[in-house]
Amino acid sequence: MTGRTSLTIVLAAGEGTRMRSSMPKVLHQVAGQSLLAHVLRAAPQGAGAALAVVIGPNHQAVANEARRVRADAATFVQHERLGTAHAVRAAKEAIKGGADDLLVVFGDTPLISAETFERMRAPLQNGAALTVLGFRAADPTGYGRLLVEGGQLVAIREQAEASADERAITLCNAGVMAFDGRRALEVLEKIGNANAKGEYYLGDAVAIVRELGLKATVIETSEDEVRGINTKAQLAEAEQVMQARLRQAALDAGVTMIAPDTVYLAADTTFGADVTIEPFVVIGPGVTIADGAVIHAFSHIVQASIGKNASVGPYARLRPGTSLGEGARIGNFVQASIGKNASVGPYARLRPGTSLGEGARIGNFVEAKAATLEAGVKVNHLTYIGDTHIGANANIGAGTITCNYDGFNKHKTTIGAGAFVGSNSSLVAPVKIGSGAYVGSGSVITRDVPDNALAVTRGEQVTREGGASRYREMKSLGKTPKT
């Protein structure tokens, strides 16, 4: 918001015991990102926007995640869990900084949007001391009701204290609030704990604001946007809502999805124009898909870059570091890079550090790890390529293995441009096959092969005329054949 500074306090100290997990609740993921990450990315950022995250004791992992997502995040520890207002006051030193607007949000609300934060700040600019985010609940049972008179919020009435008429109200408290930063600390320090649990509740701020003669107001949003997550079932529900959002956004941007409900996206997936995604595709974090690419059915892609007009799958897995260039075709990738007009799969596995040049081909049942295949390289079937650099237009026959691990260390294989490696060969690293060299099928190569040389390592073939007949006869008589 132009000209106004802000402090966003994210409450992330909860243990999340109902999640039945040793992991802090806010670190569970929706669409490939932690709940906390979604909230932090939605919070105001840039010049004049400060961020504080309140964590529980011994929750260093939460502090680390906060700083990973937002380097500007300050963290504060709530040593005792004595209510939401008590949690906010844990960040008292940050509040003293005197931001114009103080936003308070829960770290387990991953569906909240940046636009909602901006809408909450607008009434503060117009003189309100407090904005409360509300939603119309399909079933308001258990929620605090927002009582509004003359366009102003007059009270938050908890379910147990509400009259029959008040319980009929569907406008409920989402728990997200925005304070006039000049009065926030004054209001927060007046909140007491005279209740059955002896805790300090943020909702009491409404009554205090009214007592001070200040204005409180309500901004409404959808129930989905303020879903809190306390159980794995609620986590799954939030994932469903997020996926629906992401799919719709992709469709609106021009992505073709043949069966959208079968496609799973990450929050940071980016698409070019005229991308097509077939059914049953899972796209994890860190994936970029360029113009005209086609992702075929049953592919799984994580941390990969898919180039223009590339084709992935079916049954592909791309692991981190995969990069596909323009026109590439591929199967299954994670962290790989695939070049223009390259082809991968089906049933291929590209592991981290794999890079395919223009027109390179990885065929069925091929696995590549930390491998660079330059333009035009063909590895068509049943092959393992690890810690390897292959020069342009080389051909690697079916069943070839680069033996890169000696039980202690990994070693590199280098294959020159235009080389031919025959089927069922083993290249024992470290080893170099020169440019234009030829390795005969079935060879075990343990020494370097010079450029344009022919290398064959196999036992001499012995042929015995009639030997098969004699062998069968001896076996049928129960005798041991002579060798």
N, C-alpha and C positions, 0 to 999 in steps of 0.2 A: 504494500500500500504506500503510494507516493508520499514522502515527507514524514512518515511515522515509523518509529523504531518498534521492534517487538522482541519479546522473550517468550519462547515456547518451552513449557515444562512438560516433559513426557514422564508419566508415572509408570515405572517398569520394575518395581520392587517385589511384585507378587511371586510367590513360589509356584503357584499353579498346581497345587496338590491333586486337583481333580483331573489333571491331564495324565496322571499315573506315569510320570516320566521323571528321570533324573535331570533332564534338561530344563533350564529356566523357561517359563511359559513363553516369553516374548521371543525366544530364539527358534520356536517351531516355525515351520515355513508354510507359506501360501504362494503359489505360482513361482516357486523357486527362490523366494526371498523371505527372510525372517519377518515375523509380524512387526517387529521393531523397525526394520528397514523401511517397510511400507509407510509407517507413520512418520519417520524422520524425513523421508523424501517428499511427503506431502506438506510438511511444516514449512513456514516461511523461511526463505534462505536468501543469501546475498547481503549486500550492504545494509547495515542497520538491523539485521535479523540475528538474534542470539538464540542459543539452544542449550537447554539443561536437561539431563536425563537422571531421574532418581532411581537408584538401584538398591537392591537388598545387600546385606552383608555377604561377603564371600562370593559375589556375583561378578567376578572380573571378566568372565566371558561376555556378559552383557555390556560392560563398559567397553570392551574391545570391539564388539559389534557396532556400538554406537559411533565410535571413532573411525571405524572402517567405512561406515556409510557417510558420516558427516564429520570431517576432521575438526570442525569448529565446536563439536559437542563437548560441553563440560559435564562431569558426572558428580553426583552427590549421593551419599549413602543414608538411607533411612534405617537406623539401627534397630528401632522398635516399630512394629507395625501397629500403629494406633490410629488408623483411619486416613482417608484421602486428604483432608486438610493438613494433617500432620505430615503426610508425604510431601505436599507442596512446600510446607515450611522448611523441609530439609534443604531446599534450594534457596534459603533466605538470602544468602550472600549474592546470588545471581539477581534476585528480585530487587535488592538494594541498588542495583545498577541503574534503576529508574527508566526502563523502557516505557514507551508510550502505551503499548498494549501488552498485556500478559495473557498468554493462551495456555490452558491446561488441558491435556489430552492423555488418554490411557494408551499404553504401549501395545495393548492387545486388540486394537481396532484397525486392522489393516485396510479396511475399505474406505476410510475417511479420505476426502479429497482436498487438494490445495484450494480449490474454489470455495469449499465450505469454510475453511479458515478465513479466507478473505471476506466472505459474507458476515462472519461473526465479528470481524473487526470494524465493519462499517458503522454499526450503531455507536461504537465507542467514539468514533470521530464526530458523531452528531450529538455527543453529550451523555450517553448512557455510561453508567459505572460498571455494569455487568451485563454480559450476554450469555444466555444459557442455550445450548443446542438441544432441541426437542425433536421428537418423531411421533408419528401416529402409529400406535401399536395395534397389530391385528388382535392380539390378546394382551391387554395391559396389566394383567394380574402380576403382582410382585414389583411393578415399577413405581417409582415416585411420580405423582401426577403434577403437571405444571398448571397452576391456577393463574389465569390471565384475566385482568379487568381493565377495560379501557385501553387496550393495546399494551399494557404494562404487566410484567410478571410480578405477582404479589406474594406467591409462596410456592414451595415445593412440598407437596403433601405425600408422605410415605404411605404405603398400602395399609399398614396396621392402624394408622391414625386417621385415615380418610373416611368421610361420611359416605353414605350410600350414593348420594348425588355426585360426590367427588370421585368415587370409584368408577362411575360411568364415564368419566373423562378419558379419552384415548390419547391425549397429548401427554407424552411421557418424557422424563428426564433422561438424556443420554449420558450425563455426567461430564460432558465436555463444556468448558466455560472460557469466556474471555473477559478479563478485568481491565478497567482503566488502570494503567500501571502506576499512576500517581497516588491512587488510593488503595491499591491491592494489598500492600503489607498491613495497612491499618485494618482493613476488613478481615484479612486472614488471622491476625493476632487476636481479634475479638471472638473468633469461633471457639466455643467451649466444648467440654466433654460431659455435660450433664445429661447423660442418657444411659440406658441399661448396659451398654457395652463399655462405657467410659472412653469412647473414641471421639475423634475430632472429624466431623463430617463436612465436606466441601459444600454440600447442599445447603447448609445453614447460612452460607454467604448471602443468599437472597434476603433473608429476614434482616440481616445486619445492614445490608445496603439500604433497605427500606427504612430502618431505624435511623440511619444517618441522613435521611431525606434525599437519597440519591435514586436514580432510575435504573431499574432492571428490565430487560426485555428478552424475547425469545426469537430464535431463528430456527426454522424447521428444516429437516432433511428426511431422507427415506430411512425406513427401519433397517434396510440392508447396510447402509453406509456406517451405521454405528453399532453393528454387531460386535459385542464383546465375546471373547473366546475363553472359555473355562474348561472345556472338555474336548476330547478328540472328535466327538460327534459334531460339536460346534465348529471345530477346525475344518472338518470335511464340508460342512455347510458353507463356510466362508470361501473355501476353495471353489465350490460349485458356483457361487456368486461371482467370484473373481474371474473364473474361466469364461463365464457367460459374457462378462464385460470385455475381456480381452478378445474373444471371438468376434463379438459385435464390432469392436473397434477395428479389427482386421478386415472384416467384411466391408465396413464403411470405407476403409482405405483402398478397397479394390482387390483384396485377396480373394481368390476363389477357393472355397472349401466345399468339397463334395458332400461330406457328412460332418458338419461343424461339431456336433455333440461328441464325436469320437476323437477330436483333436485337442491336445493339451498344450498350452503355451506357457512360457515364462513371462513375467511382468516386463522384462527388458528386451523381448524379442522385437526385432525390427524387420520390416518388409519393404522391398522395392515394389515397382509396378508389375502387374500381371503375373503375380506369383500364384501357383496352384498347389494346394495341399490335399492329398488324397486321404481316405479314411484311416483311422487308427495310427496317427502320428503323434509322437511325444517330443516336444521341443523344450529342452531345459534351458538354464540360464546361459547368457552370453552368446546368443545366436543371432547372426545377421544374414538375411536372405535377400539377394539382389534381384533385379528385374528379370522377369521371365523364367525364374527357376521353378522346377517341379519337384515336390517332395512326394515320393510314391508311398504307398501303403506300408504300414508296419515298420516305419523308420523311427529311430531314436537318435536325436541330435543334441549334443551338449557343447557349449563353448566352441562354436565353429563358425566359420565364415563361408557362406555358399555364394559362389560367383554368378554372374549374369548368365542366364539360359542354362544353368547347370541342372542336372537331373540326379536325384538322390533316391536310392532304393530300387525296388522294394526290399524290405527286410534289411535295412541298413542301420548301422550304429556308428555315429560319429562322436568320438570322444574329444576331450579338450585339446585345443590347438590345431584342429583340422581347418584347412582353408581350401575352398574349391573355387577355381577361377571360372571365367566365362565359358559356358558350354560344357562344363564338367558333368560327368555322370558318376554316381557313387551309391554305396550301400549304407553302412552303419558307422557313425563317426562321433568321436569326442576329441576336442582340441586338435583339429586337423585343418589343413589348408588345401583347397582343391582348385586347380587352375581352369582356365578357359577351355571348354570342350573336352575336359577330362571325363572319364566314366568310371564309376565304382559300383561293384555289386552285380547281382544280388548276393546276399549272405557274405558280405565283406566286413572286415573290422579294421577301422583306422584308429590307432591309439595315439596318445599325445605325441606331438612333434612330427607328425606326418605331413608332408607337403607334396602335392601333385602338380606338375607343370602342365602347360597347355597340351591338350590331346592325350595325356597319359591315361592308361587304363589299368584299373584294378578289377579283376574278375571275381568269380564266385569262390568262396571259401579261401580267400586270401586275407592274411593278417599283416598289417604294417605298423611298426612302432619306431619313432624317432628316425624316420626314413624320408629322404628327399628323392623324388622321382622327377627327373627333368622332362622336358617336352617330348611327347611321343613314346615314352617308355611303356612297354606292355608286360603286365604280370597277370596272366589271364586266369590261372586256376591253382588252387590247392598249394599255396606257397606261403612261407613265413619270411618277411623281410624286416629285420631289426637292426637299428644302429647302422644304417646303410645309406650311401649316396650312389645313385644310379644315373649315369650320363644319358644324354638325349638319345632317343630311338633305340635304346638297348631292349633286348627281348629276354625275359626270364621264363624258362620252361616250367611246366607243371611239376609240382612236387619239390621244387627247389627250396632249400633251407639255408639261411645265413646263420651259422652257428656262432652266436655273438657272446655267449656266456660260458666262462670256464669254471663256474662254481664259486668264483670269487669276484671277478670283474667283468664288465661289459667291454667288448672290443668292436671296432668298426670295420665294415666291409666297403670297399670302393670299387664300383664297376664302371668302366669307361663308356663313352659314347659309342653307340653302334655295336656293342658287344652282344654275343649270343651265348646264353647259358642253357645247356640242354636239360631236358626233364630229369627229375629225380637226382639232382646234383646237390651236394653239400659243400658250402663255402665256409671254411673254418677260419674265423677271424682271429687276429687281424690279418687281412689279406686284400690284395689289389688285383682286379682283373682289368687288363689294359683296354684301351679303345680299340674297337674292331676285333677283339680277341674272341675265340670260340672255345667253349667248354663242352666236351662231349657228354652225352647223357650218362647218368649214373656215376659221375666222377665225384671223388672227394678231394677237394682242392685245399691244400694246406700251405702252398707257397705262391708267391706272386706270379701272375701270368702277364708277360710283356704285351705291348700293343701288337695287334694282328697275329698273335701266336695261337696255336691250337694246343689245348691241354686235355689229355684223356688219362684218367687213372682208374683202371678196372682190370680184373683178372682176365687172362687169356681164355677165350671160349674154346671148349672141348666138345666135339660132336662125335658120337659113336653110332655108326649105322646099326639099326636093329636093336639098339640098347633099350628102348622103351618096351619092346616086346619081351625081351629077356627078363627085364625087371618085373613085368606083370606076371610072367610065368613062375619066377622064383617066389614071388609073394604068394601066389595061389597055392604053392606047394609047402608053404610055411618055412621056406628057407630064407636065409639072409642073403640078399643080392650082393655080388661083389661090386666094389666101387672102383 
